[in-house]
């Protein structure tokens, strides 16, 4: 078979690339919030101290040299944070990491407005970010919910 049209060659190459096997997904870390406390409360900005539980479900140690993350509460952006702290998480084990997160006045006001809804639907939060190790990235995305108490 002989292809004479450059368009046919391009289409054939695109089809071959689309069918090429993708590499394995990047290794991941499972990260959740273990504790959250207010550190500094100011008029325009609030700082929270967080204790993150970092679990390594991989069969190899992971050494990281920093992380960045965002926190959403009830579907709205709430706080963000970064750290250049080195963290070592042994294979099939966990580590605890203390970091700070910062929110601004508009985030807090947005949360106050949704307080009536919390009484019926509960409090939902999401922690999403990535650990860094040189050029490697270890993404994480954790969602949780604190159920609303049902009146008796």
KAGIKA-V158770 format. One record per pair of residues at least 12 apart in sequence whose ideal C-beta (glycine too) atoms are under 6 Angstrom apart, sorted by the first residue. I is the first residue (numbers start at 1). J is the second residue. D is the distance in whole Angstrom. If there is no record, write none. Layout:
BEGIN
((I;J;D) (I;J;D))
END
This chain:
BEGIN
((27;58;5) (29;54;6) (29;56;6) (29;131;6) (29;138;5) (29;140;5) (30;55;4) (31;52;6) (31;54;5) (31;140;4) (31;142;6) (32;53;5) (32;142;5) (33;50;6) (33;127;6) (34;51;4) (34;53;5) (35;51;4) (36;48;6) (36;50;5) (37;49;5) (44;105;5) (45;104;6) (46;103;5) (47;100;6) (47;102;5) (48;101;5) (49;100;6) (50;99;5) (50;101;6) (51;96;6) (51;98;6) (52;97;5) (54;89;5) (54;95;5) (54;97;6) (55;94;4) (56;89;4) (56;93;6) (59;91;5) (60;91;5) (61;90;5) (61;91;5) (62;89;5) (63;88;5) (63;133;6) (64;87;5) (64;131;4) (64;133;5) (65;86;5) (65;132;6) (66;84;5) (66;132;5) (67;83;5) (67;129;6) (67;131;5) (68;82;5) (68;129;5) (69;81;5) (69;129;3) (70;128;6) (71;101;6) (71;127;6) (72;126;4) (73;111;6) (73;125;5) (74;114;5) (74;124;5) (76;110;5) (78;103;6) (78;107;5) (79;101;4) (79;102;6) (79;103;4) (81;99;5) (81;100;6) (81;101;4) (83;99;5) (119;148;6) (120;148;6) (122;145;5) (122;146;6) (122;147;5) (122;148;4) (123;146;4) (124;145;5) (125;144;5) (126;143;5) (127;142;5) (128;141;5))
END
